[in-house]
Amino acid sequence: ARPRRARAWRGGAPPRPPPPRPQAELIMAGSEASNTKIIFFFLLWYALNVVYNDTNKTVLKVLDLPWTISALQLGLGLLYITPLWVTGLRKAPKLGFSDIMAITPVALIHAAGQCVTVASLGAGSIAFVNVVKSLEPFFNVVFGALLMNDVLPWQVNICLLPVVAGVGIASAADLNFTWECFAYAMGSNFFFSLRGVISKKTMADVDASKNMDPGNTFAVLTALAFIVTLPVALALEGHKLQSEWDAAMGSGKFTAEDMLARILGSGLSFYLYNEVSFYTLGMVHPITHAVGNTIKRVILILFSVIRFGTPMTTQSAIGSTIAVGGVFAYSVAKQQIKGAAKPKAK
């Protein structure tokens, strides 16, 4: 067979292709799209955080069932992730018994952290809880040194002194201060810091080829935490579920439908804000994350003041500012030291 000849252009001079876009313009366009995506994820992270804190606090104000609420919030996330696995929109994890055993210790700590966090938000204001939770990096340093032999330079650790001082100043002046709230918030710091350190040691044993990306890892941890927390919640609060519900309905603040909607909203927003934060952190530099996390705490403190009328004295505001600023300084110093310690590529 004869090869086909290219058809001649019969309409005069052939049209010229459009000139290639300059490399700088292409880079700028890609950067613009990337920045837009990052900003969107940060805003979504903040919005879901606010929704979670609002629905969670309003429910806890009328239902004194922190363990039950904690369990429901862990379990309701399954309403979001299970359809994604079943329909194939997200690859389901393929875990064996050894994988589950490796994850279980982290899931137990995750469950404990969730329960004491919800208890702290029920016992005190959102603003005060977020000020106390600024101490979480202090626990990270202690557990890192004790369990991982990971000791950061003094130039980094000294940045935690303003955090400790700020929390002390804010606590001494907080009009809503209670030792119960303080203890639960410190418990939250303890368990979530311990979870971070234990995760580094145990999650390495889980085969990443079994669809255990960050999203699925959080989903499996949350599912296991729900299985563990539910029977404990029923044992501790099962006897007063009906009486608490009747009292909440009798207060006239919410209808049954509104209350159920708020519980559902708190569970879904809890799961989604954690998942969004996982993916957000994967898109930005750790220092950018530190800035974002600092802004998140400021937003929640201001939200507590505006939404729930949380009173803040001048001393409390100054202490909160010192604590949150100290966390930011610590995060930046930590990343700068780590960056400088990395060997230069040859």
C-alpha positions, 0 to 999 in steps of 0.5 A: 500500500502506498503511503498517504501524501500529506494534503497540501494547504490550499487556502494560502499561507498556513495558520501560525500556531499560537506563540508559546507562553513564557515559562515565567507566565506558566509558573505564575499560573500554576502557582496561582492555582496552587495558592488558590487551592491552599487558601481554599483548604485553609478556609475550609479547615477553619470553617469546619472547626468553627462549625464543630466547636459551635455544634459541640458546645451548644449540645454539651450545654444542655446534654451532660453526656461527654462520653456519649457525645465523644463516642457519637462524634467518632462513629458519625464519621463512618457515615461519610467514609463508608459510602466512599469505600463502598462506591470505590470513590476512595480505595478501601484499606486492606488490613490484616490482623497484624496491621490492626494490632499495630494501629490499636494502641494509637487508636486507644490513645486517639479515643482517650484524647477525644473524650477528654477534649470533649469533656474539657469543652463541656466544663469550660469555655472554648477560649480557655480550652484553646489557651490551655491546649497551646501547651501541647508542644511542651508535651511533644518535647517531653514525650519525644525526649523520653520515648524517641530520644529526640532532644531539640536544641535549647534555642528551640525549647526555650521558646516554650517558656512564653507558652507556659507563662502565657497559659499561667497568666491567662488561667489566673485571670480567666473568669470561667476558670475551673480546675476540672476544665484545666485538667481535661484540657491538659489531658487532651494535651497529654493524649494527643502528644502521646498519640503523635509520638507513638504513631511514629513508632508503631505506624511504620509497621503498617504496609503503606501499599494497603491503601493507608494514605493519611485519609484512610489512616485517620478513618481506621483510627477513628473507627477503632476508637469508636468501637472502644469508646462506645461500650465505655460511654454506655457503661458510664452514662447509659443509666442517665441517657433518657433523663438527660434527654428529657431535661434537654427537651424540657429546657425548651432551647432545642427541639428533638430534630434540632438537637439530633441535627446538631449532634450529627453536625458535630460528628461530621464536622469533627471528622471532616475538619480533621481530614481536611487538616491532614490534606492541608498539611500535606500541601504546605511547608511546616512553618505555613502550617504553624502560622495556620494553626496559630490563626485557627486558635485565634479564630476559635478564641474570638469565636468563643467571645463573640458567639457565647459571650465569653468574658475576657479580662485584659490580663487574660487577653494578654496571657492568651496572646503570649501563649499563642505567640509562643507556640508560633515562635516554637514551631518556626524555630523548630523547623529552622533548626531541623532545616539547618541540620539536614545534610546538603545534597551533593 
